[in-house]
Amino acid sequence: MLYIGLMSGTSLDGIDAALVDINPMGYPRLIDQYYHPYPEALQSLLFDMSQAENIHLDEFAKIDQELGKLYGECCLNLLKQTQFSSSDIHAIGSHGQTIRHQPRPNAFSLQIGDANQIAEITGITTVADFRRRDIAAGGEGAPLVPAFHQHVFFDNQTPRQILNLGGIANITVLSKEVDNTFGFDLGPANALSNEWVEKHWGLNYDKDGEIAQTGRINHSLLDQWLNLDFFTLSPPKSTGRELFNINTFEKLTPDMLSLPKEDVLATFIELTAISISKGVQQWGYTDGDLFLCGGGTYNLYLINRISKHLPNLNIKKTDELGIPSDMVEAVAFAWLAYRTMNNLTGNLSNATGAKGARILGAIYPA
């Protein structure tokens, strides 16, 4: 049965759309994919909205509708690449664009991208708002993809972990017993480094980590950052741009403004590598396979730094498991829509902290 998954993450770079065939056992096969970068003006608006202390209600409603229409158009553009039409698709799973995420004790998570618009434009039943049912059950609504990782990527022979390097880094530690599988956010992946590169070089990202490689890691700065309370918390835990943004870090360590910008960038990359390695060493497997997904898999310097701190892990990409590293989350939300449409649960309580597994999402009929 055919589903479309839509993902736009904390990197705020654009929309990933995946056309997925899911068999009766719930295993997905990626048929085709489509990527739509955010227009610069929209990207800037979304970033400002994600950082603003107060949001104007009229602006919120306008962007919510605009994003919903854009998601719908992405689905149609994806279908144009194939021999399929809207009538062939059982449902769309849309993550939406996160503009607020607050962990417990007073957890909430808000994604925009009006699913009514998606359903209306495409003529396809749409499932959205996946996070808030988990929050109602006492969880943080994130990370949600560990349930997908467990179902699709588990291997009975070798210890296996899935590391997503999006705006935020999160990991899933797979287990023979589903109830023992867990996942959590580790800290920043691309959020800080991309924002710093855009601010100082006018680039969306540092290709292959080439700029970061020219800098020197500032260990004084690094030590101060690693003292953030988030890094001392035990799983389950989640985070977002509310904490990991340049403005927060400049206030925390104003001396970074007087350092060479290449050094700060190299130190951001090292923060990611060390926070990942510490999380794995404390909570995960220090040997076996670590499969990477997300945009950060293309940052060769970052991968080299992770490898240095976790030398006993075999680091690979999820491409070797049949899903391209940059499409894992889009495929995951097609799978989550499949779960919802079949009255199946979509969360892992060990990952989100919820009281138990729940059927996630709201359904917007075609």
RALINGI-V41433 format. One record per pair of residues at least 4 apart in sequence whose C-alpha atoms are under 6 Angstrom apart, sorted by the first residue. I is the first residue (numbers start at 1). J is the second residue. Records with the same first field share a line. If there is no record, write none. Layout:
# RALINGI-V41433
I: J / J
This chain:
# RALINGI-V41433
1: 21 / 22
2: 20 / 21 / 89 / 90
3: 20 / 89 / 90 / 91 / 92 / 334
4: 18 / 19 / 92 / 334
5: 17 / 18 / 92 / 93 / 330 / 331 / 333 / 334
6: 16 / 17 / 94 / 330
7: 15 / 16 / 95 / 330
8: 14 / 15 / 97
10: 167
11: 167 / 191
13: 37 / 38
14: 36 / 37 / 38
15: 35 / 36
16: 35
17: 33 / 34 / 330
18: 33 / 330 / 331
19: 31 / 32
20: 29 / 30 / 31
21: 28 / 29
22: 26 / 27 / 28
23: 27
34: 78
38: 43
48: 52
50: 99
63: 67
64: 112 / 113 / 114
65: 114
67: 113
68: 113 / 114 / 115 / 117 / 118
69: 117
72: 118 / 121 / 122
79: 84
91: 124 / 125 / 126
92: 126 / 127
93: 127 / 333 / 334 / 337
94: 128
96: 111 / 112 / 113
97: 111 / 112
98: 110 / 111
100: 109 / 110
101: 108 / 109
102: 107 / 108
103: 107 / 140
107: 140
117: 121
119: 123 / 124 / 125 / 126 / 366
123: 366
124: 366
125: 364 / 365 / 366
126: 363 / 364
127: 337 / 361 / 362 / 363
128: 361 / 362
129: 361 / 362
130: 360 / 361
131: 141
133: 360
134: 139 / 141 / 354
135: 139 / 140 / 141
137: 354 / 355
138: 354 / 355
139: 352 / 353 / 354
140: 352
141: 352
142: 352
144: 347
146: 172 / 183
147: 347 / 348
148: 332
149: 153
150: 154 / 174
158: 288
159: 288
160: 174 / 288 / 289 / 290
161: 172 / 173 / 174 / 290
162: 171 / 172 / 290 / 291 / 292
163: 170 / 171 / 292
164: 169 / 170 / 292 / 293 / 294
165: 169 / 189 / 294 / 296
166: 189 / 190 / 294 / 295
167: 189 / 190 / 191
168: 187 / 188 / 189
169: 185 / 186 / 187 / 188 / 189
170: 184 / 185 / 186
171: 183 / 184
172: 182 / 183
173: 181 / 182 / 183
174: 181
175: 180 / 181
182: 350 / 351
183: 351
184: 235 / 236 / 237 / 351
185: 237 / 238
186: 276
188: 272
189: 272
190: 194
192: 245
194: 205
197: 201 / 203
198: 202 / 203 / 204
208: 299 / 300
209: 299 / 300 / 301
212: 262 / 265 / 266
215: 262 / 263 / 266
216: 263
217: 263 / 266 / 267
218: 267
219: 223
236: 351 / 352 / 353
241: 245
249: 253
250: 254
270: 274
271: 275
273: 305 / 306
274: 278
277: 281 / 309
279: 283
280: 284
281: 286
287: 312 / 313
288: 313
289: 313 / 314
290: 314 / 315
291: 315 / 316 / 317 / 318
292: 317 / 318
293: 325
294: 325 / 326
295: 326
307: 311
318: 323 / 325
319: 323 / 324 / 325
336: 346
339: 344
340: 344 / 359
344: 359
345: 357 / 358 / 359
346: 359 / 360
347: 357
348: 357
349: 353 / 354 / 356
